[in-house]
Amino acid sequence: MYRPILLNSCARAATAAEARFRIDVPIAPSRGANVVALDEGAQPIVRRVAAQPWHSARFFTCTSAALAPQGNGHAGDLVVVSMDGVESRLSEQLVGVDVAVMVATADEGAFAATAIGAACAVRGIMTAGVVLADARECDAAVLALRPHARVLLVTRDELDVSEVLTALRA
C-alpha cells in the first residue's frame, strides 16, 4: 500500500549528518538594487513600482541629457534623478550595488542603456533589462541592452518589472 507524500517528508527523511547542511535562516536580501527608467515612457512605470515595498532597491530616471551622447560620442558620467527629484551621478549610485535593472519603453533610452551597462560591466555589477513594448517597436533599446543584460525580458506586462525585482530579492 502506498502512502501519500507529505510536503515535509523530505525534510524528515534527512539524516542528522545531512541536516547540519540545511539552511534554517532566511536568505538576506541583496545589498542593493538600482532600477533606472531609461525613457519618458518608463518613468511612470518605475514610479509605480517604486511605491511598492522593497528591501533595498533604489529607483531613478535618466535626465534628458543622458539620453544622447556628449559631443565626443561618450556618455561620461550620466546624471540620474531619484524619485524625490535629487540629481546625482551614476558612478555615485553604483557604489555597493549588486544589480542594476534598466526599464525601457522606447528607443530613446538606448544610449543611456549602453552607458549604464558599460559602467556596470566595469564594476562587475549584474544588469537586467525589461523592455515594455513589442521588440520591433524598441529595436535600438533591445540591441543596446542585449550585450549588457544577463536577463533581458521583452514584455507588455508592467507587472513583470515587479516580478523581476522580486526574483532578484530587491
Z-matrix of the N, CA and C atoms (Angstrom, degrees):
N
C 1 1.441
C 2 1.527 1 109.33
N 3 1.320 2 115.89 1 134.25
C 4 1.453 3 121.17 2 -179.67
C 5 1.517 4 110.43 3 -92.33
N 6 1.326 5 114.58 4 141.35
C 7 1.461 6 120.12 5 176.24
C 8 1.514 7 108.25 6 -105.05
N 9 1.333 8 118.05 7 145.88
C 10 1.464 9 119.41 8 179.19
C 11 1.527 10 110.64 9 -65.77
N 12 1.309 11 114.93 10 147.81
C 13 1.461 12 120.19 11 178.14
C 14 1.524 13 107.71 12 -85.01
N 15 1.303 14 116.64 13 123.16
C 16 1.458 15 121.74 14 179.64
C 17 1.525 16 109.89 15 -86.83
N 18 1.320 17 116.08 16 157.10
C 19 1.457 18 120.05 17 -178.28
C 20 1.521 19 112.71 18 -60.38
N 21 1.321 20 117.59 19 -31.86
C 22 1.458 21 119.48 20 -177.67
C 23 1.524 22 112.86 21 -98.88
N 24 1.312 23 118.80 22 10.72
C 25 1.460 24 121.91 23 -178.39
C 26 1.515 25 112.07 24 -60.34
N 27 1.327 26 117.74 25 -41.38
C 28 1.458 27 120.54 26 -178.01
C 29 1.518 28 110.69 27 -65.55
N 30 1.308 29 117.42 28 -36.86
C 31 1.459 30 120.48 29 -179.63
C 32 1.523 31 110.80 30 -65.64
N 33 1.323 32 117.31 31 -37.84
C 34 1.463 33 120.50 32 -179.95
C 35 1.523 34 111.71 33 -76.97
N 36 1.314 35 117.54 34 -22.41
C 37 1.457 36 121.12 35 -176.61
C 38 1.517 37 112.45 36 -75.04
N 39 1.306 38 118.25 37 -17.85
C 40 1.456 39 121.43 38 -177.26
C 41 1.532 40 110.44 39 -69.39
N 42 1.298 41 114.74 40 142.31
C 43 1.459 42 119.52 41 176.42
C 44 1.521 43 108.78 42 -77.65
N 45 1.305 44 116.40 43 169.04
C 46 1.465 45 120.48 44 178.26
C 47 1.528 46 110.22 45 -60.89
N 48 1.332 47 116.57 46 -37.49
C 49 1.466 48 120.47 47 179.16
C 50 1.525 49 110.88 48 -65.17
N 51 1.350 50 116.51 49 -38.81
C 52 1.468 51 120.05 50 178.75
C 53 1.527 52 111.08 51 -72.75
N 54 1.319 53 116.53 52 -33.97
C 55 1.462 54 120.89 53 -176.01
C 56 1.522 55 112.46 54 -64.53
N 57 1.316 56 118.37 55 -25.11
C 58 1.466 57 119.38 56 -179.14
C 59 1.529 58 112.44 57 -68.18
N 60 1.337 59 116.95 58 -14.94
C 61 1.459 60 120.29 59 177.48
C 62 1.523 61 112.74 60 -93.75
N 63 1.314 62 117.12 61 -3.39
C 64 1.462 63 121.57 62 -178.20
C 65 1.534 64 109.67 63 -71.20
N 66 1.290 65 115.99 64 138.81
C 67 1.456 66 121.56 65 176.51
C 68 1.523 67 107.57 66 -94.38
N 69 1.336 68 116.45 67 115.42
C 70 1.448 69 120.84 68 -176.37
C 71 1.525 70 113.51 69 -108.26
N 72 1.312 71 117.12 70 6.88
C 73 1.469 72 120.17 71 178.30
C 74 1.516 73 108.53 72 -112.62
N 75 1.334 74 116.87 73 153.67
C 76 1.461 75 117.96 74 178.22
C 77 1.528 76 110.62 75 -64.60
N 78 1.302 77 115.95 76 146.02
C 79 1.459 78 121.05 77 176.39
C 80 1.521 79 107.05 78 -75.06
N 81 1.313 80 116.23 79 126.77
C 82 1.462 81 121.30 80 -177.15
C 83 1.528 82 110.17 81 -65.83
N 84 1.322 83 117.02 82 147.84
C 85 1.457 84 119.01 83 176.41
C 86 1.526 85 110.85 84 -67.13
N 87 1.300 86 115.76 85 163.48
C 88 1.454 87 119.71 86 179.99
C 89 1.522 88 110.20 87 -62.94
N 90 1.329 89 115.20 88 159.61
C 91 1.467 90 119.20 89 179.58
C 92 1.510 91 110.89 90 -62.71
N 93 1.298 92 117.56 91 -37.39
C 94 1.450 93 118.27 92 -177.52
C 95 1.509 94 112.62 93 -174.10
N 96 1.307 95 114.33 94 144.87
C 97 1.456 96 121.41 95 175.44
C 98 1.518 97 107.72 96 -133.27
N 99 1.299 98 115.83 97 132.79
C 100 1.463 99 121.18 98 174.20
C 101 1.520 100 108.39 99 -108.47
N 102 1.308 101 115.96 100 133.61
C 103 1.456 102 122.32 101 177.66
C 104 1.521 103 106.64 102 -116.95
N 105 1.329 104 116.23 103 126.02
C 106 1.462 105 120.18 104 -175.58
C 107 1.520 106 110.09 105 -124.06
N 108 1.332 107 115.78 106 125.00
C 109 1.468 108 121.52 107 172.28
C 110 1.523 109 106.72 108 -80.13
N 111 1.309 110 116.84 109 121.62
C 112 1.460 111 121.06 110 -174.93
C 113 1.520 112 114.19 111 -86.08
N 114 1.324 113 117.76 112 -18.51
C 115 1.455 114 120.09 113 -176.80
C 116 1.529 115 109.49 114 -145.16
N 117 1.320 116 115.91 115 172.61
C 118 1.467 117 120.65 116 -176.46
C 119 1.520 118 112.46 117 -62.75
N 120 1.309 119 118.47 118 -35.43
C 121 1.454 120 121.20 119 178.91
C 122 1.521 121 112.82 120 -68.32
N 123 1.322 122 116.98 121 -28.82
C 124 1.460 123 121.36 122 179.99
C 125 1.525 124 112.40 123 -80.54
N 126 1.321 125 117.40 124 -19.49
C 127 1.465 126 120.16 125 -176.07
C 128 1.530 127 113.65 126 -60.50
N 129 1.347 128 120.24 127 -49.71
C 130 1.467 129 117.62 128 179.21
C 131 1.529 130 113.15 129 -65.77
N 132 1.312 131 117.25 130 -30.27
C 133 1.466 132 120.84 131 177.39
C 134 1.526 133 109.93 132 -65.73
N 135 1.314 134 116.24 133 -47.09
C 136 1.463 135 120.67 134 -179.88
C 137 1.533 136 110.09 135 -65.36
N 138 1.319 137 118.02 136 -35.98
C 139 1.474 138 120.48 137 176.85
C 140 1.529 139 110.76 138 -63.08
N 141 1.324 140 117.27 139 -42.31
C 142 1.467 141 120.18 140 178.82
C 143 1.527 142 111.25 141 -65.18
N 144 1.323 143 116.46 142 -41.26
C 145 1.460 144 120.41 143 178.56
C 146 1.536 145 110.03 144 -66.40
N 147 1.322 146 117.13 145 -38.14
C 148 1.468 147 121.51 146 179.85
C 149 1.520 148 112.02 147 -63.06
N 150 1.322 149 117.59 148 -26.02
C 151 1.463 150 121.66 149 -179.32
C 152 1.532 151 112.34 150 -73.08
N 153 1.319 152 117.32 151 -12.85
C 154 1.460 153 121.56 152 178.75
C 155 1.535 154 109.13 153 -80.76
N 156 1.328 155 117.26 154 158.92
C 157 1.474 156 119.05 155 178.90
C 158 1.534 157 111.28 156 -74.13
N 159 1.323 158 116.34 157 128.66
C 160 1.456 159 122.79 158 178.45
C 161 1.511 160 108.93 159 -132.82
N 162 1.325 161 116.74 160 154.62
C 163 1.466 162 120.95 161 179.69
C 164 1.521 163 110.98 162 -71.50
N 165 1.314 164 116.24 163 -58.85
C 166 1.459 165 119.41 164 -171.72
C 167 1.520 166 113.22 165 -141.22
N 168 1.293 167 117.85 166 14.78
C 169 1.466 168 120.43 167 -177.89
C 170 1.522 169 110.54 168 -75.89
N 171 1.335 170 114.53 169 142.86
C 172 1.468 171 121.50 170 174.39
C 173 1.527 172 106.81 171 -122.34
N 174 1.309 173 115.93 172 144.94
C 175 1.458 174 121.31 173 -171.62
C 176 1.518 175 110.56 174 -121.19
N 177 1.351 176 114.88 175 138.15
C 178 1.460 177 121.29 176 -176.04
C 179 1.520 178 110.76 177 -140.79
N 180 1.313 179 114.38 178 161.89
C 181 1.461 180 121.84 179 168.31
C 182 1.516 181 107.20 180 -123.39
N 183 1.312 182 116.16 181 155.36
C 184 1.461 183 120.74 182 175.04
C 185 1.518 184 108.55 183 -86.71
N 186 1.322 185 116.17 184 143.72
C 187 1.459 186 119.03 185 174.26
C 188 1.520 187 108.56 186 -74.19
N 189 1.314 188 116.53 187 161.79
C 190 1.468 189 119.46 188 179.68
C 191 1.519 190 111.07 189 -62.25
N 192 1.326 191 117.82 190 -28.68
C 193 1.465 192 120.51 191 177.75
C 194 1.520 193 111.39 192 -67.47
N 195 1.334 194 116.63 193 -26.20
C 196 1.465 195 120.31 194 -179.22
C 197 1.513 196 111.83 195 -77.66
N 198 1.310 197 116.57 196 -10.86
C 199 1.453 198 119.56 197 -175.87
C 200 1.526 199 112.91 198 -85.64
N 201 1.329 200 117.41 199 -1.45
C 202 1.465 201 120.71 200 179.95
C 203 1.521 202 109.27 201 -137.28
N 204 1.328 203 117.70 202 150.38
C 205 1.466 204 119.90 203 179.37
C 206 1.521 205 111.81 204 -65.58
N 207 1.330 206 115.47 205 153.27
C 208 1.455 207 121.08 206 174.53
C 209 1.529 208 108.00 207 -70.59
N 210 1.310 209 117.67 208 177.73
C 211 1.455 210 121.95 209 -178.35
C 212 1.513 211 113.89 210 -55.69
N 213 1.335 212 117.36 211 -31.78
C 214 1.465 213 120.73 212 -178.82
C 215 1.527 214 112.84 213 -90.35
N 216 1.351 215 116.58 214 3.74
C 217 1.454 216 120.29 215 179.17
C 218 1.512 217 114.40 216 84.91
N 219 1.347 218 117.69 217 1.33
C 220 1.456 219 122.09 218 179.96
C 221 1.517 220 110.03 219 -107.97
N 222 1.310 221 115.75 220 155.35
C 223 1.460 222 120.78 221 -176.79
C 224 1.513 223 112.44 222 -76.69
N 225 1.312 224 117.74 223 -28.32
C 226 1.454 225 118.47 224 -170.89
C 227 1.521 226 107.88 225 66.43
N 228 1.300 227 116.98 226 -138.89
C 229 1.458 228 121.84 227 178.29
C 230 1.522 229 107.00 228 -111.21
N 231 1.316 230 116.24 229 108.38
C 232 1.459 231 120.82 230 -176.45
C 233 1.516 232 112.39 231 -59.94
N 234 1.321 233 115.17 232 149.37
C 235 1.458 234 121.53 233 172.74
C 236 1.516 235 106.96 234 -97.83
N 237 1.324 236 115.97 235 126.93
C 238 1.451 237 121.63 236 176.51
C 239 1.523 238 107.81 237 -117.91
N 240 1.336 239 115.27 238 154.77
C 241 1.458 240 120.87 239 -177.08
C 242 1.523 241 108.03 240 -121.49
N 243 1.333 242 116.74 241 126.74
C 244 1.458 243 120.68 242 179.10
C 245 1.525 244 109.45 243 -73.40
N 246 1.310 245 116.76 244 171.45
C 247 1.461 246 121.36 245 -178.00
C 248 1.527 247 112.35 246 -65.06
N 249 1.332 248 117.08 247 -21.61
C 250 1.464 249 119.08 248 177.09
C 251 1.526 250 112.39 249 -94.78
N 252 1.332 251 117.08 250 11.10
C 253 1.460 252 121.70 251 172.26
C 254 1.515 253 116.15 252 89.13
N 255 1.311 254 118.82 253 8.34
C 256 1.457 255 122.01 254 -179.34
C 257 1.522 256 109.73 255 -86.33
N 258 1.333 257 115.87 256 124.91
C 259 1.466 258 121.15 257 177.90
C 260 1.519 259 110.11 258 -84.96
N 261 1.319 260 116.06 259 142.86
C 262 1.457 261 121.56 260 175.15
C 263 1.525 262 108.50 261 -153.12
N 264 1.299 263 115.44 262 171.13
C 265 1.460 264 121.35 263 178.29
C 266 1.526 265 109.58 264 -86.74
N 267 1.305 266 115.90 265 143.83
C 268 1.463 267 121.38 266 177.99
C 269 1.518 268 110.77 267 -55.91
N 270 1.322 269 117.59 268 -42.26
C 271 1.468 270 121.11 269 -177.95
C 272 1.528 271 111.34 270 -59.07
N 273 1.326 272 117.98 271 -35.21
C 274 1.468 273 121.52 272 177.90
C 275 1.530 274 110.59 273 -69.00
N 276 1.310 275 116.61 274 -37.62
C 277 1.460 276 121.00 275 -175.78
C 278 1.524 277 113.42 276 -79.40
N 279 1.318 278 117.68 277 -13.01
C 280 1.464 279 120.65 278 179.66
C 281 1.524 280 113.14 279 -88.68
N 282 1.319 281 117.61 280 -5.87
C 283 1.461 282 121.16 281 178.58
C 284 1.530 283 108.85 282 -68.05
N 285 1.325 284 116.94 283 124.78
C 286 1.457 285 122.20 284 177.98
C 287 1.515 286 114.93 285 76.14
N 288 1.321 287 116.98 286 14.31
C 289 1.462 288 120.96 287 -178.23
C 290 1.523 289 109.75 288 -95.31
N 291 1.340 290 115.90 289 138.60
C 292 1.455 291 121.31 290 177.61
C 293 1.518 292 112.46 291 -96.73
N 294 1.330 293 116.69 292 -30.77
C 295 1.458 294 120.89 293 -176.00
C 296 1.527 295 109.64 294 -147.64
N 297 1.324 296 114.70 295 142.30
C 298 1.468 297 121.14 296 174.20
C 299 1.528 298 107.09 297 -120.11
N 300 1.314 299 115.39 298 128.16
C 301 1.460 300 121.66 299 179.07
C 302 1.520 301 107.65 300 -111.61
N 303 1.325 302 116.17 301 122.67
C 304 1.463 303 121.30 302 179.65
C 305 1.518 304 108.97 303 -106.40
N 306 1.330 305 115.50 304 132.40
C 307 1.459 306 121.34 305 -177.42
C 308 1.527 307 108.22 306 -117.13
N 309 1.327 308 116.34 307 127.45
C 310 1.460 309 121.89 308 -179.03
C 311 1.524 310 110.60 309 -130.46
N 312 1.328 311 115.18 310 147.96
C 313 1.464 312 121.08 311 172.96
C 314 1.523 313 110.80 312 -125.72
N 315 1.331 314 116.99 313 -7.94
C 316 1.468 315 121.43 314 -177.03
C 317 1.518 316 108.86 315 -151.49
N 318 1.306 317 115.40 316 172.24
C 319 1.457 318 121.06 317 -179.32
C 320 1.522 319 114.13 318 -76.04
N 321 1.324 320 118.53 319 -15.05
C 322 1.464 321 120.78 320 -173.71
C 323 1.528 322 113.47 321 -62.11
N 324 1.324 323 118.65 322 -20.49
C 325 1.459 324 121.42 323 179.61
C 326 1.512 325 114.28 324 -94.97
N 327 1.317 326 118.00 325 10.56
C 328 1.463 327 120.96 326 -176.55
C 329 1.523 328 112.19 327 -61.23
N 330 1.321 329 117.22 328 -41.30
C 331 1.463 330 119.38 329 179.90
C 332 1.523 331 110.97 330 -64.31
N 333 1.338 332 116.58 331 -43.40
C 334 1.467 333 120.22 332 178.27
C 335 1.523 334 110.64 333 -63.42
N 336 1.323 335 117.81 334 -37.76
C 337 1.471 336 121.24 335 178.15
C 338 1.520 337 110.83 336 -60.97
N 339 1.313 338 116.48 337 -42.76
C 340 1.461 339 120.80 338 178.67
C 341 1.525 340 110.54 339 -64.03
N 342 1.329 341 116.52 340 -43.66
C 343 1.465 342 120.56 341 -178.74
C 344 1.526 343 111.48 342 -66.11
N 345 1.314 344 117.25 343 -44.14
C 346 1.467 345 121.00 344 179.29
C 347 1.522 346 110.27 345 -66.17
N 348 1.324 347 116.52 346 -43.52
C 349 1.464 348 120.36 347 178.60
C 350 1.515 349 112.12 348 -60.22
N 351 1.322 350 116.98 349 -42.29
C 352 1.467 351 120.68 350 179.25
C 353 1.524 352 111.06 351 -66.84
N 354 1.327 353 117.19 352 -41.44
C 355 1.473 354 120.78 353 178.83
C 356 1.528 355 110.71 354 -63.67
N 357 1.315 356 117.08 355 -38.98
C 358 1.467 357 120.92 356 178.45
C 359 1.524 358 111.15 357 -69.57
N 360 1.322 359 117.25 358 -39.07
C 361 1.465 360 120.87 359 179.89
C 362 1.522 361 111.19 360 -61.24
N 363 1.323 362 117.08 361 -41.54
C 364 1.456 363 121.62 362 179.46
C 365 1.528 364 110.73 363 -62.55
N 366 1.334 365 116.63 364 -34.52
C 367 1.464 366 121.83 365 -176.86
C 368 1.532 367 113.34 366 -93.73
N 369 1.323 368 117.94 367 -1.18
C 370 1.459 369 121.49 368 -179.36
C 371 1.519 370 113.50 369 71.76
N 372 1.322 371 116.81 370 29.59
C 373 1.460 372 122.34 371 -179.23
C 374 1.523 373 108.76 372 -95.15
N 375 1.323 374 116.35 373 128.85
C 376 1.455 375 120.40 374 177.67
C 377 1.518 376 109.61 375 -67.75
N 378 1.323 377 116.42 376 142.76
C 379 1.466 378 120.83 377 177.75
C 380 1.518 379 110.24 378 -124.16
N 381 1.311 380 113.70 379 150.08
C 382 1.459 381 121.50 380 174.67
C 383 1.515 382 107.22 381 -134.23
N 384 1.304 383 116.38 382 149.39
C 385 1.458 384 121.10 383 178.24
C 386 1.509 385 110.72 384 -127.79
N 387 1.320 386 115.63 385 136.79
C 388 1.455 387 121.34 386 174.95
C 389 1.524 388 106.49 387 -124.15
N 390 1.317 389 116.04 388 117.50
C 391 1.462 390 121.99 389 177.89
C 392 1.524 391 106.95 390 -106.39
N 393 1.317 392 115.83 391 115.84
C 394 1.461 393 121.61 392 -177.57
C 395 1.519 394 109.56 393 -97.90
N 396 1.302 395 115.41 394 75.05
C 397 1.463 396 122.75 395 179.46
C 398 1.513 397 107.68 396 -176.52
N 399 1.292 398 116.07 397 174.04
C 400 1.452 399 120.81 398 172.35
C 401 1.524 400 108.11 399 -70.44
N 402 1.308 401 118.21 400 139.94
C 403 1.465 402 121.83 401 -177.65
C 404 1.522 403 112.07 402 -55.33
N 405 1.335 404 117.21 403 -33.76
C 406 1.466 405 119.78 404 179.94
C 407 1.518 406 112.43 405 -71.11
N 408 1.335 407 116.81 406 -23.65
C 409 1.468 408 120.76 407 179.36
C 410 1.525 409 111.33 408 -79.97
N 411 1.320 410 117.37 409 -20.22
C 412 1.465 411 121.94 410 -175.37
C 413 1.520 412 111.59 411 -128.74
N 414 1.306 413 117.06 412 46.67
C 415 1.461 414 120.54 413 -178.48
C 416 1.522 415 112.18 414 -54.91
N 417 1.333 416 116.90 415 -48.50
C 418 1.462 417 120.53 416 -176.91
C 419 1.520 418 111.51 417 -65.02
N 420 1.328 419 117.73 418 -39.73
C 421 1.467 420 120.70 419 179.07
C 422 1.522 421 110.54 420 -65.35
N 423 1.316 422 117.43 421 -44.48
C 424 1.462 423 121.05 422 179.12
C 425 1.527 424 110.26 423 -63.50
N 426 1.320 425 117.18 424 -44.15
C 427 1.468 426 120.41 425 179.36
C 428 1.517 427 111.73 426 -64.80
N 429 1.343 428 117.92 427 -34.91
C 430 1.461 429 121.02 428 178.86
C 431 1.521 430 111.40 429 -71.97
N 432 1.319 431 117.21 430 -36.18
C 433 1.455 432 121.10 431 -178.40
C 434 1.529 433 113.08 432 -78.87
N 435 1.310 434 116.85 433 -33.37
C 436 1.471 435 121.11 434 -172.85
C 437 1.528 436 114.53 435 -52.94
N 438 1.337 437 121.15 436 -46.00
C 439 1.471 438 118.49 437 -177.69
C 440 1.530 439 113.91 438 -69.17
N 441 1.333 440 117.02 439 -19.24
C 442 1.461 441 119.77 440 -173.32
C 443 1.517 442 113.77 441 -107.01
N 444 1.312 443 118.29 442 -28.09
C 445 1.464 444 121.15 443 -172.46
C 446 1.521 445 111.52 444 -88.47
N 447 1.328 446 115.95 445 121.79
C 448 1.472 447 119.49 446 174.47
C 449 1.509 448 109.70 447 -70.88
N 450 1.322 449 115.53 448 -28.05
C 451 1.458 450 122.13 449 175.97
C 452 1.520 451 106.40 450 -123.04
N 453 1.328 452 116.99 451 124.19
C 454 1.459 453 121.22 452 178.27
C 455 1.520 454 107.86 453 -131.85
N 456 1.310 455 115.57 454 116.21
C 457 1.449 456 121.87 455 -176.54
C 458 1.521 457 109.27 456 -118.23
N 459 1.311 458 116.59 457 121.92
C 460 1.457 459 122.55 458 174.25
C 461 1.520 460 106.48 459 -106.43
N 462 1.313 461 116.16 460 118.08
C 463 1.450 462 121.38 461 -172.64
C 464 1.519 463 109.98 462 -149.39
N 465 1.297 464 116.54 463 170.24
C 466 1.454 465 121.79 464 172.73
C 467 1.531 466 110.70 465 -113.24
N 468 1.320 467 116.77 466 -3.24
C 469 1.461 468 121.88 467 -175.71
C 470 1.527 469 110.49 468 -95.44
N 471 1.308 470 115.97 469 112.65
C 472 1.461 471 122.54 470 -179.74
C 473 1.529 472 112.03 471 -59.71
N 474 1.312 473 118.05 472 -29.49
C 475 1.463 474 121.83 473 -179.72
C 476 1.531 475 112.34 474 -65.00
N 477 1.321 476 116.69 475 -18.78
C 478 1.462 477 119.84 476 179.17
C 479 1.534 478 111.86 477 -65.12
N 480 1.321 479 117.70 478 -25.78
C 481 1.471 480 119.92 479 176.64
C 482 1.526 481 109.01 480 -63.02
N 483 1.321 482 116.84 481 -47.58
C 484 1.466 483 121.13 482 177.76
C 485 1.517 484 111.34 483 -62.28
N 486 1.326 485 116.58 484 -39.12
C 487 1.466 486 120.54 485 -179.39
C 488 1.529 487 111.12 486 -64.63
N 489 1.323 488 117.14 487 -41.23
C 490 1.463 489 120.41 488 178.08
C 491 1.520 490 109.67 489 -63.64
N 492 1.323 491 117.68 490 -43.85
C 493 1.468 492 120.68 491 -179.94
C 494 1.531 493 111.15 492 -65.08
N 495 1.310 494 117.10 493 -38.21
C 496 1.461 495 120.21 494 176.70
C 497 1.517 496 110.56 495 -64.01
N 498 1.321 497 117.14 496 -42.86
C 499 1.463 498 120.99 497 178.61
C 500 1.527 499 111.69 498 -63.46
N 501 1.321 500 116.68 499 -30.92
C 502 1.462 501 121.60 500 179.26
C 503 1.532 502 112.40 501 -86.65
N 504 1.330 503 117.03 502 1.88
C 505 1.472 504 123.36 503 -178.31
C 506 1.520 505 111.44 504 57.44
N 507 1.314 506 116.76 505 47.15
C 508 1.475 507 121.54 506 -177.47
C 509 1.496 508 112.93 507 -73.61
